[in-house]
Amino acid sequence: MSAGNSGMESLIPLVNKLQDAFAISGASIEIDLPQIAVVGGQSAGKSSVLENFVGKDFLPRGSGIVTRRPLVLQLMTSRGGEWAEFLHCKGKKFTDFDLVRKEIEDETDRMTGSNKGISSVPINLRVFSPNVLNLTLVDLPGMTKVPVGDQPADIEAQIKGMISQFVSKDNCLILAVSPANTDLANSDALKIAKEFDPQGARTIGVITKLDLMDEGTDAKAILENKLLPLRRGYIGIVNRSQKDIAGNKDITAAMAAERRFFLGHSAYRHMAERMGTGYLQKVLNQQLTNHIKNTLPHLRNKLQKQAKEMEKEVLQYKDYDPTDPARKTKAMLRMVQNFIDTFNQLIEGIGAGLLQKELSGGAKINTIFYHTFPIELTKVGVDERTLRKEIALVIRNIHAVRTGLFTPDQAFEEVVKSQIRKIESPAMKCVEMVGAEVINVLCKCSEVMNAYPMLREETDRIVMENLKDQEGRTKDMMDLYIEVQLGYINTNHPDFIGFAKAAKKGADGVSIPQNKSQYQVIKKGNLTMHNLSFMRGGSKEFWFVLTTDTFSWFKDDEEADKKHSLALENLKVRTVDKMFGSRAGFAIYNSAQRNIYKDFRQIELSCDFPDEVDSWKQALLRAGVFPENHVEKPPEPPMTEFNSTDPFSNMDKDVEQKVEVIRNLVDSYMRIINKWATSQIPKTIVHFMVNGVKDFIKNDVLAKLYESERNMNLMEEAPEEAERRHNMVKTYNSVTEALKLISEINMKTQTTNIPPPVDNSWIPEEEASNGPPQAPNRRPGAATAAAQRPMSMHHRQNPRSAPAPPQPHRPPPTPAAAPAPPVPNRPGSNRVPPVPRRPGASQR
């Protein structure tokens, strides 16, 4: 590393510090910090490379998949000795690296289990040593294709997904580790690198196990970046063999043996200074610092944005003293004011922060008043025959032994009072529904006090007590309203039909609906048809009108262009199983198995809300259109003897006419009562349960909280809030420190550009589906040996290997001072003398 990059050297420790601070803090920080991800197949030597960097044996060993969680390894240059620290073991130093290995194994098992499960939650390990350069690497699980133990069948896809979480980020360099004794063209590491870095700008190749190649073969052309080239080239290393590891061979001695290997091998002697673990560590340090330099503008913009978002809240914590009484008072005032503002926003629909994904509390209360409550009123209607029986019974009881000459108004009052009493149930239900919605609003409002649990609990208690009191007063008003209506039947109301009109209206027949010239509109509204549009299966909205005789639809609510009209006779309603998107619906059909319209057996209708569907079903029920499963009562047999409980027994035509008159009067008066109820009851509920609670919150809650504060410490902060505040300040300081250092580095340092692109089409594309694993029967050194033989020989000896690519354009020589390994342009000898192989047949 040149002296000119000393400023960049100080940025790597700061990036490590940011990683720790962001991992600990609960702040929503989405910053991809520069790092190096180590990828490769199983037993490619990834972990051995990392151990060589540290100079210690500290990573788990074994067969199959050993690395089962990402390991974020932060190497820090230190002159005060060698030790390791885990982020999950704060303040604990590990000087025995055997204990480091055990802690990694235990922490892995704690998250994934002991039977080869994997997890994407990383383990953060920081190693301090005078023998390392500042680096941040992520050791990822090796690619595998066959599940073992209790691993799921899609283990390959899971590992690839985990790796992609790291290597897909533009701020991540990819260290692609591939063994020299396998076919490099089928390297798992290079396939992953090409998929997520197709231009090769972030990929650095590492070739391991050079000492295990067959005699007479070497990787010279690959390491010179002439064969199968990468943009940043390759670096070769020699790790310890399994025999060396079993014999506890010192890593320092192993690195010395590695140095002797490159100097003693005729194929690598001329590039020995650019090979080995020590050189790889220097290159990675330089590449990472240069990469950080290239990503500084984007990193600085993200840090500035995050600092600006955190600044306002952090300023509140300046000179923060949790025990300061003045601070507690100010905090309580702020919390109560936020509570009031949030309540107003949710109820009145004013101010910022309106909900966009669901109805607010005020909107839901409005729906209860003008949609749910009218539907409940329609449900209190009684069976027409039962009502007429009651009217006839009252008339005959009033006449008693006399024969009445006139329609008794006392009979009308008795029947209409019984109908008024039935309004009490939906009115009380409306009060309870609004009360439940106000409680939901209050609970959302009190979330602003989460930092002070006792304050929130006491506020909820005080406000709920007031709401309960207001609900009781509202129900008392409902009872009073019913008593007032029962106390005086106002037959002089301008909307009341009167006795004369009622008598005239019923003079032509017993049943008003039988007079075809007179009909009553029951309901109007928009409905969407789903099988009567221009194309079958389409949908179109029409304006529907339901009367006592017909069910008609028009083009729009002006009712000028009538599309069709259905007589209600034999019509029934059925529930539609299929869904019309997010809309609720129902169907109308003819119970006589006839086409209801043209060649359609039923018409399918839908509304925006389920409550609207219920409203239409209730309206159809009032019009005599019953549900599909409704069973009509059989007609009663004619009476042969007098029955004192049946007012229709021996009833003459004069009584029938009086029944019809009173029935018309009751219907007229109840329309007046329902109109009054749909207007007055919502007003009363809003007055007591909405405005009353709002005034109480505004004027009385704070005073009652002050009274409670004398007996309990309401402003005691939650431990989670104290931890969050501490982490927020810590993270903010780290961000501002990083911004300061970035501004200094940006002015002082110079870096070199990455090498120009090369042809990497020789790397096969990653298959979309998980295919069967390839048989590992390729002879060691096959890829390199093929490079030194004629092409036809390569195909004869390796029929399953990938076809050799055309000779790529050789990149120009790189200056010696360039940060990336230079590509030598001096051709090596085509004949390589055999190099004696060292003991040890396998390697990690």
C-alpha positions in Angstrom: 0.0 0.0 0.0 1.4 3.3 -1.0 1.8 6.2 1.4 -0.6 8.2 -0.6 -3.4 5.9 0.5 -2.9 6.2 4.2 -6.1 8.1 4.4 -7.9 5.2 2.8 -6.3 2.8 5.3 -8.2 4.6 8.1 -11.5 4.2 6.3 -11.6 0.3 6.5 -11.7 0.3 10.3 -14.4 3.0 10.2 -16.5 0.8 7.8 -16.1 -2.0 10.3 -17.3 0.3 13.1 -20.3 1.2 11.0 -21.1 -2.4 10.5 -21.2 -3.1 14.2 -23.1 0.1 15.0 -25.7 -0.5 12.4 -26.1 -4.2 13.5 -26.6 -3.2 17.1 -28.9 -0.1 16.7 -32.5 -0.4 16.1 -32.5 2.4 13.5 -33.8 1.7 10.1 -30.5 2.1 8.2 -30.2 0.6 4.8 -26.6 1.2 3.8 -24.6 -1.5 1.9 -21.1 -1.1 3.3 -18.1 -2.2 1.1 -16.9 -5.7 1.9 -15.4 -8.8 0.3 -17.5 -12.0 0.0 -15.6 -15.3 -0.2 -17.5 -17.8 -2.5 -16.7 -21.3 -3.8 -17.7 -24.9 -3.8 -17.3 -27.2 -0.8 -13.6 -28.1 0.1 -12.4 -25.4 -2.3 -10.1 -24.1 0.4 -12.0 -20.9 1.3 -11.6 -21.3 5.1 -7.9 -22.2 4.7 -7.4 -18.9 2.9 -9.0 -17.0 5.8 -6.9 -18.9 8.4 -3.8 -18.1 6.4 -4.7 -14.4 6.6 -5.0 -14.5 10.4 -2.2 -16.9 10.9 -4.3 -19.0 13.3 -6.5 -22.1 13.2 -9.8 -20.8 14.3 -12.5 -22.0 11.8 -14.6 -25.2 12.2 -13.4 -28.3 10.4 -15.2 -31.4 9.1 -16.7 -33.1 6.1 -19.6 -31.9 4.0 -21.0 -28.4 4.7 -19.0 -26.9 7.6 -19.7 -23.1 7.2 -23.5 -23.0 7.8 -23.8 -19.3 8.7 -22.2 -16.3 7.0 -19.0 -15.2 9.0 -18.3 -11.5 8.8 -14.5 -11.5 9.5 -13.0 -8.0 10.3 -9.2 -8.0 10.4 -7.8 -5.1 12.3 -4.1 -4.2 12.4 -3.0 -3.9 16.1 0.3 -3.6 17.9 -1.0 -4.6 21.3 -1.1 -8.4 20.7 -3.5 -10.9 19.1 -7.1 -11.5 20.2 -10.6 -11.9 18.8 -14.0 -10.4 19.7 -17.5 -11.5 18.8 -20.3 -9.0 18.4 -22.7 -11.2 20.3 -20.2 -11.5 23.2 -19.7 -7.8 24.1 -16.6 -7.0 26.0 -15.2 -10.5 26.0 -11.7 -11.0 24.4 -10.6 -14.4 23.1 -6.9 -15.0 23.1 -7.2 -18.8 22.6 -8.2 -19.3 19.0 -9.4 -22.8 19.8 -12.1 -21.2 21.9 -12.9 -19.0 18.9 -13.6 -22.1 16.9 -15.8 -23.5 19.6 -17.7 -20.3 19.9 -18.4 -20.3 16.2 -19.6 -23.9 16.3 -21.8 -23.2 19.4 -23.3 -20.0 17.9 -24.0 -21.8 14.6 -25.7 -24.7 16.4 -27.7 -22.3 18.5 -29.3 -20.8 15.4 -29.4 -23.7 12.9 -29.3 -26.9 15.0 -26.6 -29.5 15.1 -27.6 -31.5 11.9 -26.3 -29.4 9.0 -29.0 -26.7 8.9 -28.2 -23.3 7.5 -29.1 -19.7 8.4 -28.5 -16.3 6.7 -28.0 -14.5 10.1 -24.3 -13.6 10.1 -21.7 -14.1 12.9 -19.6 -11.0 13.4 -16.0 -11.7 14.3 -13.2 -9.1 14.7 -9.6 -10.2 14.9 -6.8 -7.9 16.1 -3.2 -8.8 15.2 0.0 -7.1 14.1 0.3 -9.7 11.3 -2.8 -8.7 9.4 -3.9 -5.9 7.1 -7.2 -4.1 7.5 -9.8 -6.2 5.7 -13.5 -7.1 5.9 -14.4 -10.5 4.5 -17.5 -12.6 4.6 -17.0 -16.4 4.6 -20.1 -17.9 2.9 -21.3 -21.6 2.9 -19.9 -23.7 0.0 -22.1 -24.5 -2.9 -23.6 -28.0 -2.6 -26.1 -30.0 -4.6 -27.0 -33.0 -2.4 -28.8 -32.5 0.9 -27.4 -34.3 4.0 -28.8 -34.9 7.5 -32.0 -32.9 8.1 -31.2 -30.4 5.3 -34.2 -29.6 3.1 -34.4 -30.9 -0.5 -33.8 -27.3 -1.8 -30.6 -26.8 0.1 -28.8 -25.7 -3.1 -31.4 -23.0 -3.8 -31.2 -21.9 -0.1 -27.4 -21.5 -0.2 -27.5 -19.7 -3.5 -30.2 -17.4 -2.1 -28.0 -16.7 0.9 -24.9 -16.0 -1.2 -26.9 -13.7 -3.5 -27.9 -11.5 -0.5 -24.3 -10.5 -0.3 -22.8 -10.7 -3.8 -25.8 -9.0 -5.5 -24.9 -5.7 -3.8 -22.7 -3.3 -5.9 -20.6 -2.5 -2.9 -19.4 -6.1 -2.4 -16.2 -7.5 -4.0 -16.4 -11.2 -4.9 -13.4 -13.4 -4.0 -14.1 -16.5 -6.2 -12.1 -19.5 -4.9 -11.6 -22.4 -7.2 -9.3 -25.5 -6.8 -6.7 -26.1 -9.5 -7.3 -29.8 -9.7 -10.8 -29.4 -11.1 -12.2 -28.0 -14.4 -12.1 -24.3 -14.0 -14.7 -23.7 -16.7 -17.3 -25.4 -14.4 -16.3 -23.6 -11.2 -19.3 -22.9 -9.0 -17.6 -19.7 -7.7 -17.1 -18.3 -11.2 -20.7 -19.1 -12.2 -22.0 -17.2 -9.2 -19.6 -14.3 -9.9 -20.7 -14.1 -13.6 -24.4 -14.2 -12.7 -24.2 -11.2 -10.3 -21.2 -9.4 -11.8 -21.4 -10.0 -15.6 -18.9 -7.3 -16.3 -16.3 -8.8 -13.9 -15.7 -5.4 -12.3 -16.0 -6.9 -8.7 -14.6 -10.4 -9.2 -11.1 -11.5 -8.0 -10.0 -15.1 -8.9 -8.1 -17.3 -6.4 -6.6 -20.6 -7.5 -5.9 -23.1 -4.7 -4.4 -26.6 -4.5 -1.7 -25.8 -7.1 0.5 -28.4 -5.4 -2.1 -31.2 -6.0 -2.1 -31.0 -9.8 -0.8 -34.0 -11.8 2.8 -34.1 -12.7 3.6 -32.4 -16.0 0.6 -30.0 -15.6 0.4 -26.5 -14.2 -1.9 -23.4 -14.1 0.6 -21.0 -15.6 -1.6 -19.8 -18.5 -4.5 -19.3 -16.1 -2.5 -17.4 -13.5 -1.0 -15.2 -16.3 -4.7 -14.5 -17.2 -4.1 -15.7 -20.8 -6.4 -18.7 -20.6 -10.0 -18.3 -19.1 -9.3 -14.7 -18.3 -10.9 -12.5 -15.6 -10.9 -8.7 -15.5 -9.0 -8.5 -12.2 -7.0 -11.7 -12.9 -6.1 -14.6 -10.7 -3.8 -15.2 -7.7 -2.5 -18.6 -6.8 -2.0 -19.9 -3.3 -0.9 -23.1 -1.6 -2.7 -24.1 1.6 -1.8 -26.7 4.1 -2.5 -30.3 3.3 -4.8 -32.5 5.5 -1.7 -34.1 6.9 -0.2 -30.8 7.8 -3.5 -29.8 9.5 -3.6 -33.1 11.4 0.0 -32.6 12.5 -0.7 -29.0 13.7 1.8 -27.6 11.3 2.3 -23.9 12.1 0.7 -21.5 9.5 3.8 -19.4 9.5 5.9 -22.4 8.5 3.2 -23.3 5.9 3.4 -19.9 4.3 7.2 -20.2 4.1 6.7 -23.6 2.4 4.3 -21.9 0.0 6.9 -19.3 -0.8 9.5 -22.0 -1.5 7.0 -23.8 -3.7 6.5 -20.8 -6.1 10.2 -20.0 -6.2 11.1 -23.6 -6.9 8.5 -24.3 -9.6 9.7 -23.4 -13.0 6.2 -22.5 -14.2 5.6 -20.0 -11.4 9.1 -18.8 -10.6 8.8 -15.7 -12.8 5.6 -14.6 -11.1 6.4 -15.8 -7.5 6.3 -12.2 -6.2 2.7 -12.0 -7.3 1.6 -15.3 -5.8 0.9 -16.5 -2.3 -1.2 -15.7 0.7 0.8 -12.6 1.7 0.4 -11.1 -1.8 -3.3 -12.0 -1.9 -3.8 -10.2 1.5 -2.1 -7.0 0.1 -4.1 -7.1 -3.1 -7.4 -7.6 -1.3 -6.5 -4.7 1.1 -5.7 -2.5 -1.9 -8.7 -3.6 -3.9 -11.0 -3.1 -1.0 -9.7 0.4 -0.3 -9.9 1.3 -4.0 -13.4 -0.1 -4.1 -14.4 2.0 -1.1 -13.0 5.0 -2.9 -15.0 4.3 -6.0 -18.2 3.9 -4.0 -17.6 6.9 -1.7 -20.0 9.3 -3.5 -23.0 6.9 -3.2 -22.0 6.0 0.3 -21.7 9.6 1.3 -25.1 10.5 -0.1 -26.7 7.6 1.8 -25.0 8.6 5.0 -26.0 12.3 4.6 -29.6 11.3 4.1 -29.6 9.0 7.1 -27.9 11.7 9.3 -30.5 14.2 8.3 -33.3 11.8 9.2 -31.8 11.1 12.6 -30.6 14.6 13.4 -33.9 16.0 14.7 -34.5 13.1 17.1 -30.8 13.1 18.2 -31.0 16.8 19.1 -33.7 16.0 21.6 -31.2 13.7 23.4 -28.5 16.3 23.7 -27.6 16.8 27.4 -30.3 14.3 28.2 -30.9 13.7 31.9 -33.7 11.1 32.6 -34.1 12.4 36.2 -34.6 16.1 35.3 -38.1 17.1 36.5 -38.4 19.8 33.9 -37.6 17.3 31.1 -40.3 15.0 32.5 -42.9 17.8 32.5 -42.0 18.8 28.9 -42.1 15.2 27.8 -45.6 14.7 29.3 -46.9 17.9 27.7 -45.5 16.7 24.3 -47.0 13.2 24.7 -50.4 14.5 25.6 -50.5 17.0 22.8 -49.4 14.3 20.3 -52.2 12.1 21.7 -54.8 14.9 21.1 -53.5 15.6 17.6 -53.6 12.0 16.6 -57.2 11.6 17.9 -58.3 14.6 15.9 -56.6 13.3 12.8 -58.3 9.9 13.0 -61.7 11.2 13.9 -62.0 14.4 12.0 -59.7 13.5 9.1 -57.5 16.6 9.3 -53.8 17.2 9.4 -50.9 15.2 8.1 -50.4 11.4 8.2 -53.9 10.4 6.9 -54.2 6.6 6.5 -54.1 5.3 2.9 -54.5 1.6 3.5 -57.6 1.4 5.6 -60.5 3.5 6.8 -59.8 5.8 9.7 -61.8 5.8 12.9 -64.0 8.7 11.8 -64.7 7.0 8.4 -65.7 3.7 10.2 -68.0 5.6 12.5 -69.7 7.2 9.5 -70.2 3.8 7.9 -71.8 2.6 11.1 -74.2 5.5 11.1 -75.3 5.6 7.5 -74.9 2.0 6.4 -74.9 -0.5 9.2 -77.5 1.3 11.4 -80.2 1.6 8.7 -79.7 -2.1 7.8 -80.3 -2.9 11.5 -83.5 -0.9 11.4 -84.8 -2.8 8.5 -84.3 -6.1 10.4 -86.8 -5.2 13.1 -89.7 -5.6 10.7 -92.2 -8.3 11.5 -94.0 -10.8 9.3 -96.9 -9.0 7.5 -99.5 -11.7 8.5 -98.4 -11.6 12.1 -98.7 -7.8 12.2 -102.2 -7.9 10.7 -103.3 -10.5 13.2 -102.1 -8.2 16.0 -104.0 -5.3 14.5 -107.2 -7.3 14.1 -106.9 -8.7 17.7 -106.5 -5.2 19.1 -109.5 -3.9 17.1 -111.8 -6.7 18.3 -110.7 -6.4 21.9 -111.4 -2.6 21.9 -114.9 -3.1 20.5 -115.5 -5.9 22.9 -119.3 -6.6 23.1 -120.1 -3.7 20.8 -119.9 -3.5 17.1 -117.7 -0.6 16.2 -118.8 1.9 13.6 -115.5 3.7 13.3 -111.8 2.7 13.1 -110.5 3.0 16.7 -107.5 5.3 17.0 -106.6 3.5 20.2 -105.8 0.4 18.2 -103.4 2.4 16.0 -101.6 3.8 19.1 -101.2 0.4 20.7 -99.7 -1.2 17.5 -97.4 1.7 16.7 -96.0 1.8 20.2 -95.1 -1.9 20.0 -93.2 -1.1 16.8 -91.4 1.9 18.3 -90.1 -0.3 21.2 -88.4 -2.5 18.6 -86.1 0.5 17.6 -84.4 0.3 21.0 -82.3 -2.8 20.1 -80.6 -1.4 16.9 -80.1 1.9 18.7 -78.2 0.3 21.6 -76.2 -1.8 19.1 -75.2 1.3 17.3 -74.0 2.9 20.5 -71.9 -0.2 21.3 -70.4 -0.4 17.8 -69.3 3.3 18.0 -67.9 2.7 21.4 -65.8 -0.2 20.2 -64.5 1.9 17.3 -63.6 4.9 19.6 -61.7 2.4 21.8 -59.7 1.3 18.8 -58.9 4.9 17.9 -57.8 5.7 21.5 -55.5 2.6 21.5 -53.8 3.8 18.3 -53.4 7.3 19.8 -51.8 6.1 22.9 -49.0 4.3 20.9 -47.2 7.7 20.9 -46.6 7.1 24.6 -44.8 3.7 24.1 -41.6 5.2 25.5 -43.3 5.7 28.9 -45.4 2.5 29.6 -46.8 3.7 32.9 -47.9 7.0 31.3 -49.7 5.1 28.5 -51.4 2.8 30.9 -52.6 5.6 33.1 -53.8 7.6 30.1 -55.7 4.6 28.8 -57.3 4.1 32.2 -58.4 7.7 32.5 -59.8 8.0 29.0 -61.5 4.6 29.0 -63.3 5.5 32.3 -64.6 8.7 30.7 -65.7 6.8 27.5 -67.5 4.3 29.6 -69.3 7.1 31.4 -70.2 8.8 28.1 -71.5 5.5 26.7 -73.7 5.0 29.7 -75.1 8.6 29.3 -75.7 7.9 25.6 -77.7 4.7 26.4 -79.7 6.6 28.9 -80.5 9.1 26.1 -81.6 6.3 23.9 -84.0 5.1 26.6 -85.3 8.6 27.0 -85.9 9.0 23.3 -87.9 5.8 23.2 -90.0 7.0 26.2 -90.5 10.4 24.6 -91.8 8.8 21.4 -94.0 6.4 23.3 -95.4 9.3 25.4 -97.0 11.1 22.6 -98.0 9.8 19.2 -98.0 12.9 16.9 -100.8 12.3 14.4 -100.5 15.9 13.2 -97.0 15.4 11.8 -96.9 16.9 8.2 -95.6 13.6 6.8 -98.3 11.5 8.5 -100.8 10.1 6.0 -103.9 10.6 8.3 -107.0 8.5 8.7 -108.8 9.9 5.7 -106.0 9.1 3.2 -105.3 5.7 4.8 -109.0 4.8 4.5 -109.1 5.9 0.9 -105.9 4.1 0.1 -107.2 0.8 1.4 -110.8 1.1 0.1 -110.2 -0.8 -3.1 -108.7 -3.9 -1.5 -107.3 -5.6 1.6 -103.7 -5.5 0.5 -102.1 -2.3 -0.7 -99.4 -4.1 -2.9 -102.2 -5.7 -4.9 -103.0 -2.4 -6.4 -100.7 -2.4 -9.4 -101.1 1.3 -10.0 -99.6 2.0 -6.6 -96.1 0.8 -5.7 -93.5 1.7 -3.1 -89.8 2.1 -3.8 -87.9 0.0 -1.3 -84.3 0.6 -2.3 -82.1 2.3 -5.0 -78.4 2.0 -5.7 -75.6 1.0 -8.0 -74.9 -2.7 -8.6 -72.4 -4.4 -11.0 -73.7 -7.1 -13.3 -71.2 -9.8 -14.1 -72.9 -11.8 -16.9 -75.1 -9.3 -18.8 -72.6 -7.0 -20.4 -71.8 -6.9 -24.1 -69.5 -10.0 -23.7 -70.5 -12.8 -21.4 -68.2 -13.0 -18.5 -67.7 -9.2 -18.5 -69.1 -6.7 -16.0 -70.9 -3.4 -16.1 -72.5 -1.1 -13.5 -76.2 -0.1 -13.6 -78.6 1.8 -11.4 -81.1 -0.6 -9.8 -84.5 0.3 -8.4 -86.4 -2.2 -6.2 -90.1 -1.7 -5.6 -92.8 -3.7 -4.1 -93.6 -5.1 -7.6 -90.4 -5.0 -9.8 -86.7 -5.2 -9.8 -85.4 -2.9 -12.6 -82.1 -1.5 -13.8 -81.3 1.7 -15.6 -78.3 3.2 -17.4 -77.7 5.7 -14.6 -79.4 7.3 -11.6 -81.5 9.7 -13.8 -83.7 6.6 -14.5 -84.4 7.7 -18.1 -82.9 4.8 -20.0 -84.5 1.6 -18.6 -82.6 -1.6 -19.5 -85.0 -4.2 -18.2 -87.5 -4.9 -15.4 -88.2 -8.2 -13.6 -91.4 -9.1 -11.9 -90.8 -10.2 -8.3 -93.0 -13.3 -8.6 -91.0 -16.5 -8.2 -87.7 -14.6 -7.7 -85.2 -15.8 -5.1 -81.8 -14.9 -3.8 -78.8 -17.2 -3.6 -75.2 -16.7 -2.3 -72.6 -16.8 -5.1 -69.6 -19.0 -4.3 -67.2 -17.4 -6.7 -65.6 -14.1 -5.8 -65.7 -11.0 -8.0 -62.2 -9.8 -7.2 -62.4 -8.1 -3.8 -66.2 -7.4 -4.1 -69.0 -9.2 -2.4 -72.0 -10.5 -4.4 -75.2 -12.4 -4.8 -77.4 -13.8 -7.5 -81.1 -13.5 -8.5 -82.8 -16.5 -10.1 -86.3 -17.8 -10.9 -87.5 -20.6 -8.6 -89.6 -22.0 -11.4 -86.4 -23.0 -13.3 -87.1 -20.5 -16.0 -84.6 -18.1 -17.7 -84.7 -14.9 -15.8 -83.5 -12.7 -18.6 -82.9 -13.8 -22.3 -81.0 -17.1 -22.0 -79.6 -16.5 -18.5 -80.9 -18.6 -15.6 -79.6 -16.0 -13.1 -78.1 -12.6 -12.9 -74.9 -12.1 -10.8 -74.6 -8.9 -8.9 -71.8 -7.4 -6.7 -71.2 -4.4 -4.4 -68.1 -2.7 -3.1 -68.7 -3.7 0.5 -70.3 -6.8 2.2 -72.6 -4.6 4.3 -74.1 -3.2 1.1 -74.9 -6.8 -0.1 -76.6 -7.4 3.3 -78.6 -4.2 2.8 -79.8 -5.4 -0.7 -80.7 -8.8 0.7 -82.8 -7.2 3.5 -84.5 -4.9 1.0 -85.3 -7.9 -1.3 -86.7 -9.8 1.8 -89.0 -6.9 2.5 -90.2 -7.0 -1.1 -91.0 -10.7 -0.8 -87.9 -12.1 -2.5 -86.7 -14.8 -0.1 -83.3 -16.6 0.2 -82.8 -19.9 -1.6 -83.1 -22.0 1.5 -86.3 -20.2 2.7 -89.2 -22.6 3.4 -92.6 -21.0 3.0 -95.2 -22.0 5.5 -98.1 -24.0 4.0 -101.4 -22.2 3.9 -103.5 -22.6 7.0 -106.6 -24.7 6.6 -109.9 -22.7 6.7 -111.5 -22.3 10.1 -114.6 -24.4 10.7 -115.0 -23.4 14.3 -114.6 -20.1 16.2 -111.0 -19.6 17.6 -110.6 -16.9 20.2 -106.9 -16.5 19.5 -107.3 -16.0 15.7 -108.7 -12.5 15.0 -109.4 -13.5 11.4 -111.9 -16.1 12.6 -115.4 -15.0 11.4 -113.9 -11.6 10.5 -116.3 -9.6 8.4 -115.3 -7.2 5.5 -115.7 -4.2 7.8 -113.0 -5.4 10.2 -110.7 -6.3 7.3 -111.0 -2.7 6.0 -110.2 -1.3 9.5 -107.1 -3.6 9.7 -105.9 -2.3 6.4 -106.4 1.4 7.4 -104.5 0.9 10.7 -101.8 -1.0 8.8 -101.4 1.9 6.5 -101.3 4.3 9.4 -98.6 2.2 11.2 -96.5 2.0 8.0 -96.7 5.8 7.5 -95.9 6.7 11.1 -93.0 4.2 11.3 -91.4 5.8 8.3 -91.5 9.1 10.2 -89.9 7.3 13.3 -87.2 5.6 11.2 -86.4 8.9 9.5 -86.1 10.6 12.9 -83.9 7.7 14.3 -81.4 7.7 11.4 -80.9 11.4 12.0 -81.2 12.0 15.8 -79.5 8.8 17.1 -76.1 9.5 15.2 -76.2 13.1 16.4 -76.7 12.0 20.0 -73.9 9.4 19.8 -71.4 12.0 18.3 -72.3 14.5 20.9 -71.6 12.3 23.9 -69.2 9.6 22.7 -67.1 11.5 20.2 -67.2 15.2 21.0 -67.5 14.5 24.7 -64.4 12.3 24.7 -62.5 14.8 22.5 -63.3 17.7 24.9 -62.3 15.6 27.9 -59.0 14.7 26.3 -58.3 18.3 25.5 -59.3 19.9 28.8 -59.1 17.3 31.6 -56.6 14.5 30.8 -53.5 16.5 31.6 -54.8 17.7 35.0 -55.7 14.1 36.0 -52.3 12.9 34.9 -50.6 15.5 37.1 -52.7 14.2 40.0 -51.6 10.7 39.2 -48.0 11.7 38.9 -48.0 12.7 42.6 -48.6 9.0 43.6 -46.7 7.2 40.9 -43.7 7.8 38.6 -45.5 8.0 35.2 -42.5 9.3 33.4 -40.3 6.4 34.1 -38.7 5.5 30.8 -39.0 2.0 29.3 -35.7 0.1 29.2 -36.2 -0.6 25.5 -36.5 3.2 24.9 -33.3 3.9 26.8 -31.5 1.3 24.8 -32.9 2.7 21.5 -31.8 6.2 22.5 -28.3 5.0 23.3 -28.0 3.1 20.0 -29.5 6.1 18.1 -26.9 8.5 19.4 -24.1 5.9 18.9 -25.2 5.3 15.3 -25.6 9.0 14.6 -22.1 9.7 15.9 -20.7 6.9 13.8 -22.4 8.3 10.7 -21.2 11.9 11.3 -17.7 10.6 12.0 -17.8 8.6 8.7 -19.0 11.7 6.8 -16.1 13.7 8.3 -13.5 11.1 7.4 -15.0 10.6 3.9 -14.7 14.3 3.2 -11.0 14.3 4.2 -10.2 11.1 2.2 -11.9 12.4 -0.8 -9.6 15.3 -1.0 -6.3 13.6 -0.2 -6.2 10.2 -2.0 -5.8 9.0 -5.5 -6.7 5.6 -6.9 -6.2 3.7 -10.1 -9.0 2.4 -12.3 -9.8 -1.3 -12.5 -8.5 -3.2 -15.6 -10.4 -3.1 -18.8 -13.1 -5.7 -19.5 -12.1 -9.1 -20.9 -14.1 -11.9 -22.7 -15.6 -14.0 -20.0 -18.0 -16.0 -22.2 -16.0 -19.1 -21.3 -17.9 -19.2 -18.0 -21.2 -21.1 -18.5 -24.4 -19.4 -17.4 -25.9 -20.6 -14.1 -28.8 -23.1 -14.7 -32.2 -21.9 -13.7 -33.2 -25.2 -12.2 -31.4 -27.4 -9.8 -30.0 -30.2 -12.0 -28.4 -33.4 -10.7 -24.9 -33.1 -9.4 -22.1 -33.9 -11.9 -20.0 -36.9 -11.2 -16.7 -35.8 -9.6 -14.5 -38.1 -11.7 -12.5 -35.5 -13.6 -8.8 -36.2 -13.5 -6.9 -33.6 -11.4 -5.3 -30.9 -13.6 -7.5 -31.7 -16.6 -8.3 -28.1 -17.4 -4.7 -27.0 -17.3 -3.3 -29.9 -19.1 -5.9 -29.4 -21.8 -4.7 -25.9 -22.2 -1.2 -27.2 -23.1 -2.4 -29.9 -25.5 -4.0 -29.7 -28.9 -7.7 -29.0 -28.8 -8.7 -32.4 -30.3 -6.7 -34.2 -27.7 -8.5 -32.2 -25.0 -11.9 -33.4 -26.3 -10.7 -37.0 -26.6 -9.5 -37.2 -23.0 -12.2 -35.0 -21.4 -15.5 -35.7 -23.3 -17.6 -34.1 -20.5 -15.6 -30.9 -20.1 -16.8 -27.5 -21.5 -15.5 -26.7 -25.0 -12.5 -24.5 -25.0 -13.2 -20.9 -25.8 -11.5 -19.0 -28.7 -8.2 -17.4 -27.8 -9.2 -14.1 -26.1 -7.5 -10.8 -26.8 -4.6 -10.4 -24.5 -4.8 -7.3 -22.3 -2.0 -4.8 -22.5 0.8 -4.9 -19.9 -0.2 -3.3 -16.6 2.3 -0.9 -14.9 4.1 -2.3 -11.9 2.5 0.3 -9.6 -1.1 -0.7 -10.5 -3.2 -2.0 -7.7 -4.3 -5.2 -9.5 -1.9 -8.0 -10.2 -0.2 -7.2 -13.5 -0.6 -9.6 -16.4 2.9 -10.7 -17.6 3.5 -10.7 -21.3 6.5 -12.9 -21.2 5.6 -16.3 -22.5 6.6 -19.2 -20.4 8.2 -22.5 -21.4 5.8 -24.9 -23.1 7.6 -27.9 -21.4 7.5 -27.9 -17.6 9.7 -30.3 -15.7 7.9 -32.3 -13.1 7.8 -30.9 -9.6 7.9 -33.4 -6.7 4.6 -33.5 -4.9 4.6 -32.9 -1.2 3.0 -35.4 1.1 -0.7 -35.2 1.8 -3.4 -36.3 -0.6 -6.2 -34.0 0.4 -6.8 -30.6 1.6 -9.5 -28.5 3.2 
